[in-house]
Amino acid sequence: MKNYVIGLDYGTDSVRAMLIDTENGQELASNVSHYKRWKNKQYCDASINQFRQHPLDHIEGLEITIQTVIKESKVDPSLIKGICIDTTGSSPVPVTKDGIPLALTKGFEENPNAMMVLWKDHTSINEANEINELAVSWGGENVTKYVGGIYSSEWFWAKILHIAREDEAVRNAAHTWMEHCDLMTYLLIEDKDLKIFKRSRCAAGHKAMWHEDWNGLPPVEFLEKLHPYLAQLRGNLYDETYTSDLVAGNLSKEWADRLGLSTETIVAVGTFDAHSGAVGAKIGENTLVRVMGTSTCDILVGSYDEVGTKTVRGICGQVDGSVIPGFIGLEAGQSAFGDLLAWYKELLLWPTDHLLTASTVLNDAQKEQLREEFSDKLIVELTKEAEKIPVSESLPIALDWINGRRTPDANQELKSAISNLSLGTKAPHIFKALVNAICFGAKKIVDRFEEEGVKIDSVIGIGGVARKSPFIMQTLANVLNKPIKIAASDQTPALGAAIYAAVAAGIYPNVIEASQKIGSDFDGEYFPQLDKVAAYNKLLIAYDQLSAFADPSIKITQNEFSL
């Protein structure tokens, strides 16, 4: 008898459902739904780093994608045994005491503060700074020590604190808050008791400072010093957390009818996309999985003997079981990766978008065709020209901090910069400098792990950038001076979510066995080009010098650069 599972992957711009054969990992059907409100830039203000999403985008996308994959696959719905949801994070959502997203209630339908606060929203920089100051001065244990010692404005408590101060109506109406992965899981299951609902270990440990050392979430006494609402909120959150190989509940009658599935279908505990992506890519001990898209997440797993209670400074957390139960999951990442190149593309398309539309030389159809052609070909042509430019010290030097720095040592107030420009600098030179910058940022993360005693034996690349840009991946291999294998699957996060679902449904005994059996194969590998490694090392010194200029906390001593 065949068994099937569905991995549901919520990205920044869209949600994808993937139906997987649990015997061999074959993808039988896949469907994507783009968030229509997000696409129209509703509830967002990039000038103040405000990025919010309406829960309806996610609910509508869930229904459309799962219905479609069931229909297209022609699989008997009774054989679909499990669903697991992965999402971006930290992306918290305010909900009522009945578990309803606040934006779905009267009076809050158009209020951005009642929406999901997307991972890339940095409106809470001041609050994150306040949390960091308090953590080392309040008289109790430093609750940031297992999240690298620095709390980020991208994370749970900072975002909630900002909303609580800014919007009294939302503060009074929000009984509790849920990470996006928890909310979507909760909406699907039958049992709606918020107090016993199984919250994601991945989300809680890496973003909400949950840890066994202080019996769960940060102490009430700590939270109360930030805001009375946070102390009150703690009682409406959770004490225990759960790994994603476990069952959150069975599909509710309502959602079984809406999706065309059975109430026998189980729903696994939710997770984050980078962590499920690592599982989909067959992560093993001392393997760095780089999830490369708009931003990056860098995922490692280590044994209790290797990591134990040793804290790794400046990363995004180390959490027991967050990736694979039985191992410590470690996370780092860059706040902008593909986003840096997307910014440059948008910058160069400004004349096309603004001057072409006003032109009287072409008709409207020709304008649109020309605009689409420019957009489609711009990065391709820049890449071709950038590849021809020698790696030399005369190149411009750029920083990758256009959306702040996630790791090492989170600081979302930092800005990007470009130096070493001249009258001979052309668009491809700057493009090459930006590619170098995102690779240098990756190098800093690898260096930090290794400096802290976490061994990295191999590197795996997944995500759109890894699959689509040989130029970037070859540059990265040269900068890291390590070979990089590329996962064959285009959708490793959805595949990883399906793997969790297969274990939760009892089809496989554990995540490691399921991952090895149905995880992605590899279809390419990039090796360092020894003649270019030395040249990139020289450029890396210039990157460090510019970094020290932009961030006074970076110290330079005798040409040695450290954060």
Disulfide bonds with the S-S distance in Angstrom:
none
